[in-house]
Each structure stands twice: as C-alpha cells, then as structure tokens.
C-alpha cells in the first residue's frame, strides 16, 4: 500500500498491490485514511506512524477508518508475513 499526505488531517491511498493484506481488507486506491485503531492519523504523526503500525507482528489486526465516495467505512486489515 502506497500512501501520500492529503490535505487536512488524513492520508490518501495511492496504490494497493493485489493479494496483500490491504487489498484483502478492502482498502482501495483513492481511499482517504482518517484513523488507525481509532486514533486519528493527525494524532499519529502521519505516514511514518501508520507505517509503524504496519510493521507489527503477523496476525495483528488493524482497523482503518477510511472515506470512500463520501462514506466512512471501517476496514480490518490482518498483517501477514509477506516475505515467507
């Protein structure tokens, strides 16, 4: 999943690779990430903090609050070992 800073207190998803934890969670390009595990992205410190969440142990579940088409969705991403 590739992210970019968005205007305001959010991140925009630029790209999601096929068959990854992000794609399996339903995260799509152009989604706007507002929060991870109910902590707002702005409070986390942006992209670098979100990447720290994504480095946790395989099996860890993360909840993403995203905006898509004007609607807020809660999506659960389960981390995997992508290098096995």
TIZA-480373 format. One line per field, with one value per atom (N, C-alpha, C): residue number from 0; residue in one letter; atom name; x, y negated, z negated. Coordinates in nm, 3 decimals. Layout:
N
n <- c(NUM	...);
res <- c(A	...);
atom <- c(CA	...);
X <- c(X	...);
Y <- c(Y	...);
Z <- c(Z	...);
//
This chain:
84
n <- c(0	0	0	1	1	1	2	2	2	3	3	3	4	4	4	5	5	5	6	6	6	7	7	7	8	8	8	9	9	9	10	10	10	11	11	11	12	12	12	13	13	13	14	14	14	15	15	15	16	16	16	17	17	17	18	18	18	19	19	19	20	20	20	21	21	21	22	22	22	23	23	23	24	24	24	25	25	25	26	26	26	27	27	27	28	28	28	29	29	29	30	30	30	31	31	31	32	32	32	33	33	33	34	34	34	35	35	35	36	36	36	37	37	37	38	38	38	39	39	39	40	40	40	41	41	41	42	42	42	43	43	43	44	44	44	45	45	45	46	46	46	47	47	47	48	48	48	49	49	49	50	50	50	51	51	51	52	52	52	53	53	53	54	54	54	55	55	55	56	56	56	57	57	57	58	58	58	59	59	59	60	60	60	61	61	61	62	62	62	63	63	63	64	64	64	65	65	65	66	66	66	67	67	67	68	68	68	69	69	69	70	70	70	71	71	71	72	72	72	73	73	73	74	74	74	75	75	75	76	76	76	77	77	77	78	78	78	79	79	79	80	80	80	81	81	81	82	82	82	83	83	83);
res <- c(X	X	X	X	X	X	X	X	X	X	X	X	X	X	X	X	X	X	X	X	X	X	X	X	X	X	X	X	X	X	X	X	X	X	X	X	X	X	X	X	X	X	X	X	X	X	X	X	X	X	X	X	X	X	X	X	X	X	X	X	X	X	X	X	X	X	X	X	X	X	X	X	X	X	X	X	X	X	X	X	X	X	X	X	X	X	X	X	X	X	X	X	X	X	X	X	X	X	X	X	X	X	X	X	X	X	X	X	X	X	X	X	X	X	X	X	X	X	X	X	X	X	X	X	X	X	X	X	X	X	X	X	X	X	X	X	X	X	X	X	X	X	X	X	X	X	X	X	X	X	X	X	X	X	X	X	X	X	X	X	X	X	X	X	X	X	X	X	X	X	X	X	X	X	X	X	X	X	X	X	X	X	X	X	X	X	X	X	X	X	X	X	X	X	X	X	X	X	X	X	X	X	X	X	X	X	X	X	X	X	X	X	X	X	X	X	X	X	X	X	X	X	X	X	X	X	X	X	X	X	X	X	X	X	X	X	X	X	X	X	X	X	X	X	X	X	X	X	X	X	X	X);
atom <- c(N	CA	C	N	CA	C	N	CA	C	N	CA	C	N	CA	C	N	CA	C	N	CA	C	N	CA	C	N	CA	C	N	CA	C	N	CA	C	N	CA	C	N	CA	C	N	CA	C	N	CA	C	N	CA	C	N	CA	C	N	CA	C	N	CA	C	N	CA	C	N	CA	C	N	CA	C	N	CA	C	N	CA	C	N	CA	C	N	CA	C	N	CA	C	N	CA	C	N	CA	C	N	CA	C	N	CA	C	N	CA	C	N	CA	C	N	CA	C	N	CA	C	N	CA	C	N	CA	C	N	CA	C	N	CA	C	N	CA	C	N	CA	C	N	CA	C	N	CA	C	N	CA	C	N	CA	C	N	CA	C	N	CA	C	N	CA	C	N	CA	C	N	CA	C	N	CA	C	N	CA	C	N	CA	C	N	CA	C	N	CA	C	N	CA	C	N	CA	C	N	CA	C	N	CA	C	N	CA	C	N	CA	C	N	CA	C	N	CA	C	N	CA	C	N	CA	C	N	CA	C	N	CA	C	N	CA	C	N	CA	C	N	CA	C	N	CA	C	N	CA	C	N	CA	C	N	CA	C	N	CA	C	N	CA	C	N	CA	C	N	CA	C	N	CA	C	N	CA	C	N	CA	C	N	CA	C	N	CA	C	N	CA	C);
X <- c(0.085	0.000	0.090	0.066	0.141	0.051	0.107	0.030	0.092	0.009	0.056	-0.019	0.049	-0.020	-0.131	-0.245	-0.362	-0.384	-0.460	-0.493	-0.568	-0.537	-0.605	-0.536	-0.614	-0.561	-0.581	-0.541	-0.565	-0.455	-0.460	-0.368	-0.449	-0.395	-0.461	-0.388	-0.464	-0.407	-0.384	-0.260	-0.224	-0.231	-0.187	-0.179	-0.193	-0.264	-0.274	-0.240	-0.137	-0.097	-0.198	-0.217	-0.309	-0.262	-0.356	-0.332	-0.239	-0.257	-0.184	-0.284	-0.236	-0.330	-0.422	-0.368	-0.450	-0.562	-0.528	-0.632	-0.735	-0.689	-0.781	-0.874	-0.827	-0.910	-1.013	-0.994	-1.086	-1.040	-0.916	-0.862	-0.835	-0.872	-0.859	-0.785	-0.725	-0.663	-0.768	-0.725	-0.808	-0.886	-0.881	-0.940	-0.864	-0.933	-0.873	-0.872	-0.754	-0.741	-0.753	-0.851	-0.873	-0.810	-0.815	-0.768	-0.725	-0.636	-0.595	-0.616	-0.689	-0.722	-0.783	-0.872	-0.947	-0.860	-0.737	-0.651	-0.639	-0.674	-0.671	-0.529	-0.519	-0.390	-0.309	-0.373	-0.303	-0.240	-0.310	-0.257	-0.142	-0.141	-0.036	0.094	0.086	0.206	0.220	0.114	0.116	0.167	0.226	0.266	0.361	0.462	0.562	0.499	0.403	0.337	0.250	0.181	0.098	0.188	0.304	0.397	0.443	0.459	0.497	0.389	0.261	0.152	0.165	0.199	0.206	0.325	0.417	0.534	0.514	0.397	0.371	0.372	0.360	0.369	0.257	0.289	0.185	0.072	-0.050	-0.167	-0.231	-0.157	-0.212	-0.321	-0.434	-0.545	-0.542	-0.557	-0.563	-0.695	-0.760	-0.884	-0.857	-0.891	-0.872	-1.008	-1.018	-1.135	-1.100	-1.173	-1.145	-1.270	-1.248	-1.358	-1.349	-1.461	-1.471	-1.608	-1.608	-1.734	-1.818	-1.753	-1.824	-1.874	-1.849	-1.897	-1.777	-1.791	-1.685	-1.706	-1.598	-1.601	-1.495	-1.525	-1.428	-1.383	-1.252	-1.197	-1.092	-1.095	-1.000	-0.894	-0.769	-0.654	-0.580	-0.552	-0.475	-0.336	-0.235	-0.098	-0.053	0.029	0.084	0.234	0.305	0.446	0.454	0.487	0.490	0.617	0.713	0.842	0.869	0.763	0.785	0.782);
Y <- c(0.116	0.000	-0.123	-0.211	-0.335	-0.449	-0.535	-0.644	-0.779	-0.883	-1.021	-1.109	-1.215	-1.311	-1.376	-1.391	-1.453	-1.588	-1.673	-1.799	-1.771	-1.847	-1.827	-1.720	-1.649	-1.553	-1.409	-1.378	-1.244	-1.204	-1.078	-1.024	-0.968	-0.979	-0.921	-0.796	-0.692	-0.568	-0.591	-0.574	-0.594	-0.463	-0.355	-0.226	-0.113	-0.007	0.114	0.233	0.306	0.424	0.537	0.616	0.730	0.836	0.899	1.013	0.977	0.858	0.812	0.795	0.780	0.757	0.636	0.531	0.412	0.443	0.514	0.546	0.642	0.737	0.832	0.763	0.652	0.577	0.490	0.474	0.391	0.248	0.220	0.085	0.069	-0.049	-0.075	-0.206	-0.218	-0.343	-0.454	-0.571	-0.691	-0.692	-0.583	-0.591	-0.695	-0.761	-0.858	-0.796	-0.779	-0.719	-0.830	-0.815	-0.912	-0.867	-0.735	-0.683	-0.538	-0.497	-0.358	-0.320	-0.211	-0.166	-0.279	-0.354	-0.463	-0.581	-0.589	-0.705	-0.781	-0.909	-0.988	-0.996	-0.991	-0.994	-1.116	-1.230	-1.352	-1.334	-1.269	-1.244	-1.143	-1.056	-0.955	-1.014	-1.123	-1.182	-1.151	-1.110	-1.091	-0.956	-0.959	-0.837	-0.752	-0.811	-0.731	-0.654	-0.713	-0.642	-0.528	-0.551	-0.444	-0.328	-0.359	-0.253	-0.171	-0.235	-0.161	-0.059	-0.098	-0.004	0.115	0.088	0.193	0.287	0.252	0.337	0.426	0.425	0.510	0.657	0.746	0.890	0.941	1.039	1.104	1.154	1.140	1.180	1.063	0.952	0.833	0.774	0.742	0.679	0.529	0.454	0.308	0.264	0.168	0.114	-0.021	-0.034	-0.158	-0.225	-0.352	-0.433	-0.506	-0.475	-0.537	-0.604	-0.704	-0.767	-0.723	-0.674	-0.633	-0.678	-0.758	-0.805	-0.884	-0.956	-1.038	-0.961	-0.831	-0.746	-0.695	-0.698	-0.644	-0.495	-0.420	-0.274	-0.233	-0.129	-0.068	0.062	0.072	0.190	0.253	0.385	0.456	0.523	0.487	0.541	0.634	0.755	0.851	0.860	0.826	0.827	0.969	0.981	1.109	1.096	1.208	1.209	1.218	1.108	1.103	1.162	1.198	1.243	1.391	1.466	1.609	1.690);
Z <- c(0.000	0.000	0.000	0.095	0.104	0.058	-0.029	-0.089	-0.055	-0.059	-0.041	-0.139	-0.184	-0.270	-0.190	-0.254	-0.193	-0.260	-0.197	-0.261	-0.390	-0.493	-0.621	-0.703	-0.781	-0.878	-0.833	-0.712	-0.659	-0.563	-0.521	-0.421	-0.305	-0.185	-0.070	-0.027	0.003	0.056	0.206	0.248	0.389	0.467	0.403	0.473	0.372	0.410	0.329	0.418	0.381	0.459	0.440	0.543	0.541	0.442	0.376	0.286	0.169	0.116	-0.003	-0.117	-0.240	-0.350	-0.326	-0.265	-0.239	-0.139	-0.031	0.068	0.011	-0.071	-0.133	-0.233	-0.293	-0.387	-0.314	-0.183	-0.106	-0.087	-0.124	-0.103	0.046	0.099	0.242	0.266	0.386	0.426	0.418	0.376	0.358	0.228	0.148	0.014	-0.066	-0.156	-0.246	-0.385	-0.443	-0.577	-0.681	-0.767	-0.875	-1.006	-1.034	-1.162	-1.149	-1.240	-1.254	-1.400	-1.421	-1.557	-1.640	-1.578	-1.641	-1.685	-1.636	-1.662	-1.531	-1.532	-1.409	-1.354	-1.222	-1.154	-1.196	-1.210	-1.250	-1.389	-1.479	-1.614	-1.611	-1.510	-1.497	-1.443	-1.372	-1.312	-1.165	-1.100	-0.956	-0.908	-0.788	-0.720	-0.803	-0.864	-0.936	-1.050	-1.118	-1.229	-1.177	-1.066	-1.009	-0.966	-0.909	-0.869	-0.989	-1.106	-1.227	-1.264	-1.250	-1.274	-1.179	-1.054	-0.953	-0.972	-1.060	-1.088	-1.209	-1.267	-1.383	-1.341	-1.437	-1.411	-1.321	-1.235	-1.154	-1.244	-1.197	-1.273	-1.347	-1.362	-1.427	-1.340	-1.402	-1.329	-1.353	-1.244	-1.249	-1.188	-1.250	-1.198	-1.135	-1.008	-0.934	-0.914	-0.949	-0.915	-0.787	-0.680	-0.551	-0.495	-0.412	-0.340	-0.196	-0.144	-0.004	0.047	0.150	0.207	0.108	0.019	-0.079	-0.200	-0.203	-0.313	-0.395	-0.527	-0.614	-0.632	-0.610	-0.626	-0.727	-0.805	-0.895	-0.830	-0.806	-0.741	-0.831	-0.842	-0.928	-0.842	-0.870	-0.799	-0.895	-0.849	-0.930	-0.869	-0.948	-0.898	-0.867	-0.762	-0.719	-0.701	-0.702	-0.668	-0.515	-0.452	-0.306	-0.247	-0.331	-0.282	-0.309	-0.337	-0.363	-0.238);
//
